[in-house]
Amino acid sequence: NINKADSFDFRDLPGIGVVYSSRIVRYRNLLGGFYKKEQLLDLYGIDSLLLQGISSYLIEDDTLIRRININRCDIEELSGHPYVSYKLAKLIVKYRKHHGFYSSIEDLKKIPLVDDELLCKIAFYFEL
């Protein structure tokens, strides 16, 4: 399970050694979990060929993803997520202060920095 395995488990995969396994676990912890295997491509050194070689060994479980409540979080918590810049975190919190709680994740599209692509990436990590 890509969201439960430790660095020793990842080392058993073909082409994954000490460095990659620790990168995977660190990045997973920053993200709050992986919702799809392809997110491994965000890591330096992991390319599509390596991912293809290990993909059949990986199981996804998005129920283990740690989510951030966008109606209660602060700028620091938001900006600690790899997909959210400090500037975007400030805008998310500022919008909430001016307009009240978000009623859906789609409300984030009202923020100028959030396009469809970014919303698809961050939607798995936010809750109301």
C-alpha positions, -999 to 999 in steps of 0.1 A, spaced: 0 0 0 16 32 -12 2 51 18 12 26 45 46 13 33 77 24 51 111 31 34 122 -5 39 92 -18 20 98 6 -9 134 -6 -11 122 -41 -21 108 -26 -53 130 -29 -85 150 3 -91 141 18 -57 170 21 -33 177 39 -1 175 74 -16 143 70 -35 126 51 -7 133 79 17 122 106 -8 89 87 -14 81 85 23 91 121 30 70 134 1 41 112 11 42 127 46 43 163 32 14 156 9 -7 137 34 -7 106 12 -9 97 -24 -42 96 -42 -26 81 -74 6 63 -83 15 90 -109 22 114 -81 55 96 -77 66 114 -109 67 146 -89 98 132 -72 132 140 -85 147 110 -103 115 90 -107 105 89 -143 78 72 -162 100 42 -170 107 36 -133 71 41 -124 60 16 -150 84 -9 -136 70 -6 -100 34 3 -107 21 -33 -106 35 -36 -70 17 -5 -57 -17 -3 -43 -35 30 -38 -58 37 -8 -71 72 -8 -90 66 25 -56 71 43 -51 106 29 -47 133 56 -71 162 47 -70 199 56 -102 216 66 -102 248 45 -128 264 68 -107 260 99 -70 260 88 -45 288 90 -20 301 64 9 281 79 -10 248 77 -21 254 42 13 266 29 30 235 44 13 214 17 35 210 -14 7 219 -38 -1 252 -20 22 282 -22 23 307 6 6 333 -16 -23 309 -24 -27 300 13 -31 336 21 -57 341 -6 -76 310 6 -78 323 41 -85 359 31 -114 348 8 -128 328 37 -126 358 61 -144 381 36 -170 357 22 -175 332 51 -170 295 51 -165 276 19 -196 255 10 -178 233 -15 -143 226 -27 -154 241 -60 -156 275 -43 -118 276 -45 -121 283 -82 -133 318 -72 -97 325 -62 -77 338 -92 -47 314 -87 -68 283 -87 -75 268 -122 -91 235 -130 -57 217 -131 -47 229 -96 -81 222 -82 -79 186 -94 -46 182 -76 -56 198 -43 -92 186 -40 -81 153 -26 -63 170 3 -90 195 14 -123 190 33 -150 213 46 
